[in-house]
Amino acid sequence: MAQILCDPVDHGGLMVSLVAGEGCAAHPWLHSAELNAGTTATGNIADLVHMFSLLHGTAPGLIETVARENVWAGADAFLREACAGFVLERAYLADVIASAGPTPSTPGDSGTVSAILAQRQSLDTIARSERFGCAIGAAVALLLDWQPLRATIDGAAERLGLAVPATRLPDDETCRALLAALPERPRLDRTLAFGARQLLAHHSGLLDYLSIRADARGCAV
């Protein structure tokens, strides 16, 4: 019987498509006028950078934990680059926070920090997953999904008169190369997608929350 050969799965293409469809770039709040222009934009961007800094702005974060727990030597150099790049991203977030000002007072604010710290704990669990591909999927999703988020933050930084530093995070091509080099394992596409979707759900949920907070501030005026 002739052997049926299957084309290799394009993990990079699948991941890019997944992030584009379910990540920050697909969320209406990231592109809203309330966040990117007008009288409320500075307060709303201050809220965004504070909240995402709570999620990703302290080390060890998801990237560092994935690097520390990594079981595949082929990802070591990639993860070192990602860790070094996130050190610079965190410093940039701190600069934007200092210029944008404190988190605006919002009705029902008391549980915000604890909710986001719970998200951090969830991401830490994903980063430690023993299912091969899950942690790498989450790490790559974070790097890809950071791009549209960074673009919005860059626009705010320019409005605030800040210099916008170049990102040193691994780019799309580098992420694709890593995923293409992964050793094939059963259901690898599923474990990569599972890890990615967990990260993207946290980002999307946080953007939902930021939009709700902005609405609450508007009602309180």
Residue pairs with C-beta under 8 A, 6 or more apart in sequence:
8 184
9 188
9 189
10 180
11 179
11 180
11 182
11 188
11 189
11 192
12 175
12 176
12 177
12 179
12 180
13 176
14 189
14 192
14 193
15 137
15 140
15 141
15 144
15 175
15 179
15 192
15 193
15 196
16 144
16 172
16 175
16 176
18 141
18 193
18 196
18 197
18 200
19 25
19 141
19 144
19 145
19 196
19 200
20 26
22 197
22 200
22 201
22 204
23 141
23 144
23 145
23 148
23 200
23 203
23 204
24 30
24 145
24 148
24 149
24 203
24 204
24 207
25 145
25 147
25 148
26 204
27 203
27 204
27 207
27 208
28 211
29 35
29 207
29 208
29 210
29 211
29 214
30 148
30 149
30 152
30 207
31 152
32 211
33 41
34 40
34 41
34 44
34 214
35 41
35 44
35 45
35 48
35 152
35 214
36 152
36 155
36 156
40 214
40 217
40 218
41 156
41 159
42 100
42 101
42 156
42 159
42 160
43 101
43 104
43 217
44 104
44 210
44 214
45 96
45 100
45 152
45 153
45 156
46 97
46 100
46 101
46 102
46 103
46 104
47 103
47 104
47 106
47 210
47 213
47 214
48 152
48 153
48 210
49 93
49 96
49 97
49 100
49 153
49 156
50 97
50 102
50 103
51 103
51 112
51 116
51 206
51 209
51 210
52 93
52 149
52 206
53 90
53 93
53 94
53 97
54 113
54 116
54 117
54 120
55 116
55 119
55 120
55 123
55 202
55 206
56 62
56 86
56 89
56 90
56 142
57 90
57 93
57 94
58 90
59 86
59 87
59 90
60 68
61 86
61 120
61 123
62 123
62 124
62 126
62 127
62 138
62 139
62 142
62 199
63 79
63 82
63 83
63 86
63 139
63 142
63 143
64 83
64 86
65 124
65 127
65 128
65 135
66 79
66 127
66 135
66 136
66 138
66 139
67 76
67 79
67 80
67 82
67 83
69 127
69 128
69 135
70 76
70 79
70 135
71 132
72 132
72 136
72 182
72 183
74 178
74 181
74 182
74 183
75 136
75 178
78 170
78 174
78 178
79 139
81 168
81 169
81 170
81 174
82 139
82 143
82 169
82 170
84 168
85 167
85 168
85 169
85 170
86 169
88 165
88 167
88 168
89 146
89 150
89 167
89 169
92 153
92 157
92 165
93 153
95 157
95 162
96 153
96 156
96 157
96 160
96 162
99 157
99 160
99 161
99 162
100 156
100 160
104 217
105 217
106 112
106 213
106 216
106 217
106 220
107 216
107 217
107 219
107 220
108 216
109 213
112 213
115 209
116 206
119 202
119 205
119 206
122 198
122 202
123 138
123 198
123 199
123 202
126 134
126 135
126 138
126 195
126 198
126 199
127 135
127 138
127 139
128 135
129 135
129 195
131 191
131 194
132 185
132 188
132 191
133 182
133 185
133 188
133 191
133 192
133 195
134 191
134 192
134 194
134 195
135 195
136 178
136 179
136 182
136 192
136 195
137 191
137 192
137 193
137 194
137 195
137 196
137 199
138 195
138 196
138 198
138 199
139 195
140 175
140 178
140 179
140 192
140 196
141 195
141 196
141 197
141 199
141 200
142 199
143 169
143 170
143 175
144 172
144 175
145 199
145 200
145 203
146 167
146 169
149 203
150 167
154 164
157 163
157 164
158 164
170 178
179 192
182 188
185 191
